[in-house]
Amino acid sequence: MRNLKIIIGRIMIALGLLGGFVSVWYTLAFTWMPEFGAVNLPDGPTHSNYHAFRGAMLAFAVNLLLMWVAIKAKSIRLESWAIVTFMAVFYYAGWWVAWPIWGYHAPSVTAEMNHVIGTFGGLGGLILLKPRRD
């Protein structure tokens, strides 16, 4: 049973990574897109491009941590798992929490579905791969 949980957890994290890395790529695209610039921002029109790049790098790091959990699934320690889960919860919250607060959401249904797959895959996989207390 434990091996089946690990296999399913790894598959779910793979789906989370698919959603995550697609999102990283599209977020990086905003970095070099002049139309994404905040032209009325007094501190500089490329400031929003900078934030897109910074967000993409942070997202890349969280996705690498998810990959690490999937690889180490049989031997990961509870403390390490908890740290990655903490990071992942806030990563995915970034996709969803702005919607009920400000009405901000992904720019298309395709992007929303990517976020659904990424969130359920990443968090679902983490739940399945939670190590037992020893």
C-alpha positions in Angstrom: 0.0 0.0 0.0 2.8 2.4 0.9 4.4 1.9 -2.6 1.1 2.6 -4.3 0.8 5.9 -2.3 4.3 6.9 -3.3 3.6 6.1 -7.0 0.3 8.1 -7.0 2.0 10.9 -5.0 4.8 11.1 -7.5 2.3 11.2 -10.4 0.3 14.0 -8.7 3.5 16.0 -8.0 4.4 15.5 -11.7 1.1 17.1 -12.6 1.8 19.9 -10.1 5.2 20.4 -11.8 3.7 20.5 -15.2 1.3 23.3 -14.1 4.1 25.0 -12.1 6.7 25.0 -14.9 4.2 26.1 -17.5 3.3 29.0 -15.2 7.0 29.8 -14.6 7.5 30.0 -18.4 4.6 32.3 -19.0 5.5 34.5 -16.0 9.1 34.7 -17.4 7.6 35.9 -20.7 6.2 38.9 -18.9 9.8 39.8 -17.9 10.8 40.8 -21.5 7.3 41.9 -22.7 7.2 45.8 -22.9 3.4 45.7 -22.9 3.6 44.3 -19.3 5.4 47.4 -18.1 3.8 49.8 -15.7 4.2 52.9 -17.9 2.5 55.2 -15.3 4.7 54.1 -12.4 6.9 56.9 -11.3 9.6 54.5 -10.1 10.1 53.0 -13.5 8.1 51.5 -16.2 9.9 48.1 -16.0 9.2 47.6 -12.3 6.4 45.2 -13.1 8.7 43.3 -15.4 11.1 43.0 -12.5 8.4 41.6 -10.3 7.4 39.1 -12.9 11.0 37.9 -13.1 11.3 37.7 -9.3 8.0 35.8 -9.0 9.1 33.3 -11.7 12.4 32.7 -9.9 10.6 32.0 -6.6 8.1 29.8 -8.3 10.9 27.9 -10.0 12.5 27.3 -6.6 9.3 25.9 -5.1 8.8 23.6 -8.1 12.3 22.3 -7.6 11.5 21.6 -4.0 8.4 19.7 -5.1 10.5 17.7 -7.4 12.9 16.9 -4.6 10.1 15.6 -2.4 8.9 13.4 -5.2 12.4 12.0 -5.7 13.1 11.5 -1.9 9.6 10.2 -1.2 10.7 7.0 0.6 13.3 8.7 2.8 12.1 12.3 3.3 12.0 13.5 6.9 8.9 15.0 8.3 10.6 18.4 9.0 11.8 18.7 5.4 8.4 17.7 4.1 6.7 20.3 6.3 9.0 23.1 5.1 8.3 22.2 1.4 4.6 22.0 2.2 4.6 25.4 3.9 6.3 26.9 0.8 4.0 25.1 -1.6 0.8 26.3 0.3 1.9 29.9 -0.1 3.0 29.4 -3.7 -0.4 28.0 -4.6 -2.1 30.7 -2.5 -0.5 33.2 -4.8 -2.5 31.7 -7.6 -5.9 31.8 -5.8 -6.1 34.3 -2.9 -6.0 37.5 -5.0 -9.2 36.5 -6.7 -11.6 36.8 -3.7 -9.7 39.8 -2.3 -9.2 42.0 -5.5 -10.8 40.0 -8.3 -7.4 39.2 -9.9 -7.2 35.9 -11.7 -5.4 34.1 -14.4 -5.8 35.7 -17.9 -7.6 32.8 -19.5 -9.5 29.6 -18.9 -6.5 27.7 -20.0 -4.3 29.4 -17.4 -7.0 28.8 -14.7 -7.1 25.1 -15.6 -3.3 24.9 -15.5 -3.5 26.4 -12.0 -6.2 23.9 -11.0 -4.0 20.9 -12.2 -0.9 22.4 -10.6 -2.6 23.0 -7.3 -4.4 19.7 -6.9 -1.4 17.8 -8.2 1.2 19.6 -6.1 -0.7 19.7 -2.8 -2.4 16.3 -3.4 1.0 14.7 -4.0 2.5 16.3 -0.9 -0.4 14.9 1.2 0.2 11.4 -0.2 3.9 11.6 0.3 3.8 12.9 3.9 6.2 10.7 5.9 5.1 8.6 8.8 6.1 9.7 12.2 8.9 7.4 13.5 
